[in-house]
Amino acid sequence: MRNGLFTVDFHTHTDRKSPLPFQENVLRIVSTPISEAAAAPQPGIVQTLELHPWSGDKFTPEFAALAQDERFIGIGEVGLDRLRGKLPLEEQISTFLQTVETAGKLHKPLTIHCVKCYSELLELYKKKRWHVPTVIHYFCSKLPLARQLWEQTPFYLSLPPCVPPQILEFLQHNPEYRSRIVLETDDPTGDIIQHYRYVAGKLGLTFDELQALMYQQFLRIYHEQHP
């Protein structure tokens, strides 16, 4: 590592057909379903435990037990999806709340998948007020929703390569909000280095400055002691 820091990809997946290419200065946070949890992690990877709304799986004692494993530094992705979720929305909400409760008991950060369910998510947060760090993964909605989430919750927004330009323009002119974002590819073949370069250019930062900011985010979310 040139400056002692990793370039962190805050959310991605493994490709079952081929291993992720190892990059010496890249750290990937891989969302891992129970079906793949027994596999030994590859170099340069840390894992979170997934219960994806697309799977149609409900919360089980097996998930709760596996979530305690130290291999998993967080819970997710979990969440709500009005378009492709396989369970009825009320069942998705019930499953999601159980994962939130588990994350709270274990003091593990939470990564949320949310599609067309932000009003429900905000209402759930208002009622439950969970305290573990929470990342909204693959946020590519419009700036007004981003500002609403920043103003009404302590959530981080994980920005993918398709991040809307207006969000980056806002962050360029409002640097106090940069502590509320992280960066991801969500793609086993994605180029997180290129994504950092693009975002750094849009924010008026050097690559090293953005890398340092994101590494501090990683430490804050995953390694600080949280109540």
C-alpha positions in Angstrom: 0.0 0.0 0.0 1.5 3.3 -1.1 0.2 5.3 1.9 -0.7 2.5 4.3 -4.3 2.7 3.5 -6.7 0.3 1.7 -9.1 1.4 -1.1 -12.3 0.0 0.4 -15.1 -1.3 -1.8 -17.9 -1.1 0.8 -20.3 -3.5 -0.9 -19.8 -6.2 -3.5 -20.4 -9.9 -4.2 -18.4 -12.9 -5.2 -18.6 -14.5 -8.6 -19.3 -18.3 -8.2 -17.6 -19.0 -11.5 -14.3 -17.4 -10.7 -12.6 -15.8 -7.6 -12.4 -12.1 -7.3 -9.1 -10.8 -8.6 -6.8 -10.0 -5.8 -5.5 -6.4 -5.6 -2.9 -5.7 -3.0 -4.3 -2.3 -1.9 -8.0 -3.1 -2.2 -10.3 -4.3 0.6 -13.7 -5.6 -0.4 -16.7 -6.0 1.9 -18.5 -9.0 0.4 -22.2 -9.7 1.1 -22.4 -13.4 1.7 -25.6 -15.5 1.8 -25.8 -18.5 4.2 -25.4 -20.9 1.2 -21.9 -19.6 0.7 -21.0 -18.9 4.3 -18.9 -22.1 4.7 -16.4 -21.1 2.0 -13.1 -19.8 3.1 -12.8 -16.1 2.5 -10.3 -14.9 -0.2 -7.4 -12.6 0.5 -8.4 -8.9 0.6 -12.0 -9.7 1.6 -14.1 -9.2 4.7 -17.7 -10.5 4.9 -21.1 -9.4 6.0 -24.0 -11.9 6.4 -26.8 -11.5 3.8 -30.5 -12.1 3.9 -31.5 -10.7 0.6 -35.1 -9.8 -0.1 -34.8 -11.3 -3.6 -34.1 -14.7 -2.0 -37.5 -15.1 -0.4 -35.8 -16.5 2.7 -37.2 -15.7 6.1 -35.2 -15.0 9.3 -34.2 -18.4 10.9 -32.3 -19.5 14.0 -29.6 -20.6 11.6 -29.1 -17.0 10.4 -29.2 -15.7 14.0 -26.5 -18.2 15.1 -24.3 -17.6 12.0 -24.5 -13.9 12.5 -22.6 -14.3 15.7 -19.6 -15.7 13.9 -16.6 -13.3 14.0 -16.0 -13.8 10.3 -19.0 -11.5 9.6 -18.2 -7.9 10.5 -21.7 -6.8 9.7 -25.3 -7.8 8.8 -26.4 -7.4 5.2 -27.4 -6.9 2.7 -30.9 -7.1 4.1 -34.0 -5.0 3.5 -37.1 -4.2 1.5 -37.9 -4.4 -2.2 -41.3 -3.5 -3.6 -40.3 -4.6 -7.2 -38.4 -7.9 -6.8 -38.8 -9.0 -3.3 -40.2 -12.5 -3.2 -42.1 -12.2 0.0 -45.1 -10.0 0.5 -44.0 -6.6 1.8 -45.4 -7.2 5.3 -43.3 -10.3 5.6 -40.3 -8.5 4.2 -40.7 -5.9 7.0 -41.0 -8.6 9.6 -37.9 -10.3 8.4 -36.0 -7.0 8.1 -36.9 -6.0 11.7 -35.6 -9.3 13.0 -32.2 -8.7 11.2 -32.2 -5.2 12.7 -32.7 -6.6 16.1 -30.0 -9.2 15.6 -27.5 -6.5 14.4 -28.3 -4.4 17.5 -27.8 -7.4 19.9 -24.5 -8.2 18.3 -23.4 -4.5 17.9 -22.7 -5.2 14.2 -23.3 -2.6 11.4 -26.2 -3.0 9.0 -26.2 -2.8 5.2 -29.7 -2.2 3.8 -31.1 -3.0 0.3 -34.1 -0.6 -0.3 -36.1 -0.4 -3.5 -39.3 1.7 -3.7 -39.7 1.3 0.1 -38.0 4.5 1.5 -41.2 5.7 3.1 -41.5 2.4 5.0 -37.8 2.4 5.9 -38.1 5.9 7.3 -41.2 5.1 9.3 -39.5 1.9 10.7 -36.5 4.0 11.7 -38.7 6.6 13.5 -40.3 3.8 15.5 -37.3 1.6 16.2 -34.4 4.1 16.3 -31.7 1.4 16.1 -28.2 2.5 16.9 -25.8 0.4 14.9 -24.1 2.1 11.9 -26.4 1.7 8.9 -25.4 1.8 5.2 -27.9 2.2 2.4 -26.3 0.2 -0.3 -26.4 1.1 -4.0 -27.9 4.5 -3.5 -28.7 5.9 -7.0 -31.9 7.9 -6.3 -32.2 11.6 -6.6 -30.7 14.3 -4.4 -33.9 15.2 -2.5 -34.2 11.7 -1.2 -30.5 11.7 -0.2 -31.0 14.9 1.7 -34.1 13.5 3.4 -32.1 10.5 4.5 -29.2 12.6 5.7 -31.5 14.9 7.6 -33.8 12.4 9.2 -31.4 9.5 9.9 -27.7 8.9 10.7 -27.5 6.5 7.7 -24.6 6.4 5.3 -25.3 6.3 1.6 -23.2 3.9 -0.4 -22.7 5.4 -3.8 -22.2 3.1 -6.9 -20.6 4.0 -10.2 -24.0 5.1 -11.5 -24.4 7.8 -8.7 -26.4 10.7 -10.1 -24.2 13.7 -10.9 -26.4 16.1 -8.9 -25.4 14.2 -5.7 -21.7 14.6 -6.4 -22.2 18.2 -7.3 -24.0 18.7 -4.0 -21.1 17.0 -2.1 -18.6 19.1 -3.9 -20.2 22.3 -2.6 -21.3 20.9 0.8 -18.2 19.0 2.1 -19.7 18.5 5.5 -21.9 15.8 4.0 -18.9 13.8 2.7 -18.7 12.0 6.0 -22.1 10.5 5.2 -21.1 8.6 2.1 -19.1 5.5 1.2 -18.3 4.0 -2.2 -19.1 0.6 -3.7 -19.1 -1.4 -6.9 -21.8 -4.1 -6.1 -20.1 -6.0 -8.9 -17.5 -8.8 -8.8 -15.9 -7.4 -11.9 -16.3 -3.7 -10.9 -13.3 -1.4 -10.7 -13.3 0.3 -7.4 -10.1 2.2 -8.2 -11.7 3.8 -11.2 -14.8 4.7 -9.2 -12.6 6.4 -6.6 -10.8 8.4 -9.3 -14.1 9.5 -10.8 -15.6 10.6 -7.5 -12.4 12.3 -6.4 -12.4 14.3 -9.6 -16.0 15.3 -9.1 -15.5 16.4 -5.5 -12.3 18.3 -6.2 -10.2 15.9 -4.2 -7.0 13.9 -4.9 -7.3 10.1 -5.0 -5.3 9.9 -1.8 -7.6 12.4 0.0 -10.7 10.4 -1.0 -9.0 7.1 -0.1 -8.1 8.4 3.4 -11.6 9.7 3.9 -13.2 6.4 2.9 -10.7 4.4 5.0 -11.7 6.5 8.0 -15.3 5.7 7.2 -14.5 2.0 7.2 -12.9 2.3 10.6 -15.7 4.4 12.0 -18.4 2.0 10.8 -16.9 -1.4 11.4 -14.2 -1.0 14.1 -15.4 1.6 16.6 -17.3 0.3 19.6 -21.0 1.0 19.2 -23.7 1.0 21.9 
